[in-house]
Amino acid sequence: MVAGEIDISNIASVADSLLDGLEDGTDPHLDLSRVTFCDVSGIRALVSLALELAPNRRLLVHGLPPQLETVLEVTGWAHLPGLELCNCGADV
């Protein structure tokens, strides 16, 4: 689970923690229900991670704040093959 703000000041740490979850070969789950702010560097980190996954894997994002979902939809990034926005809430 990620909580608080994701921005240029902490994106390296957030990205490193996301990458740590990729080692077991399963689809990584990411709960963003406690994120209060995310700048474009945070969104790019999510997109980059989804693009780096093997073709048969997806980044499953739960609890995405509505404003972030809007940005991902408008940019078309919400429909990347390696990214799945789960509307089921933060159930990870």
C-alpha positions in Angstrom: 0.0 0.0 0.0 1.2 3.5 -0.9 0.0 6.3 1.4 0.3 10.1 1.3 1.8 12.0 -1.6 3.8 10.7 -4.6 5.8 13.4 -6.2 9.3 14.2 -7.6 10.7 14.3 -4.1 9.9 10.6 -3.4 9.3 8.9 -6.7 12.6 7.1 -6.7 11.7 5.4 -3.4 8.2 4.6 -4.5 9.5 3.2 -7.8 12.0 1.0 -6.0 9.3 -0.4 -3.7 7.1 -1.2 -6.7 10.0 -3.0 -8.4 10.6 -5.1 -5.3 7.1 -6.6 -5.7 7.9 -7.9 -9.1 10.4 -10.6 -8.1 7.9 -13.4 -7.4 6.5 -13.7 -10.9 2.9 -12.9 -10.0 0.9 -9.9 -11.1 1.7 -7.1 -8.7 -1.2 -5.5 -6.8 -0.9 -1.8 -5.9 -3.3 -0.2 -3.4 -3.5 3.6 -3.9 -6.6 4.2 -1.8 -4.6 6.3 0.7 -2.8 8.4 -1.8 -3.7 12.1 -1.3 -1.7 13.5 -4.2 0.2 12.2 -7.2 2.1 14.4 -9.7 3.0 13.4 -13.2 6.2 11.7 -12.1 4.1 9.3 -10.1 1.8 8.6 -12.9 4.7 8.0 -15.2 6.2 5.6 -12.8 3.0 3.5 -12.8 2.9 3.6 -16.6 6.6 2.7 -16.9 6.2 -0.2 -14.5 3.2 -1.5 -16.5 5.2 -1.2 -19.8 8.1 -3.1 -18.3 6.1 -6.1 -17.2 6.3 -9.3 -19.2 3.6 -9.6 -21.8 1.6 -12.1 -19.7 1.6 -9.9 -16.6 -0.3 -6.9 -15.4 0.0 -4.2 -12.7 -3.3 -4.4 -10.8 -4.1 -1.0 -9.4 -6.7 -0.8 -6.6 -8.3 2.2 -4.9 -7.2 4.6 -7.6 -8.3 8.2 -6.6 -10.9 9.5 -9.2 -8.6 12.4 -10.4 -5.8 9.9 -11.2 -8.2 7.6 -13.0 -9.3 10.6 -15.1 -5.7 11.5 -16.0 -5.0 7.9 -17.0 -8.3 7.7 -19.1 -7.6 11.1 -20.9 -4.1 10.1 -21.8 -5.1 6.7 -22.9 -2.7 5.1 -20.4 -5.6 3.4 -18.6 -5.8 0.9 -21.5 -2.2 -0.3 -21.6 -2.0 -4.1 -21.8 0.1 -4.2 -18.7 -2.2 -2.0 -16.6 -5.5 -3.0 -15.0 -7.5 -0.5 -13.0 -9.5 -2.5 -10.6 -12.9 -0.9 -9.7 -13.3 -3.2 -6.8 -11.8 -0.9 -4.3 -8.8 -1.5 -2.1 -9.2 -5.2 -1.7 -5.6 -6.4 -1.8 
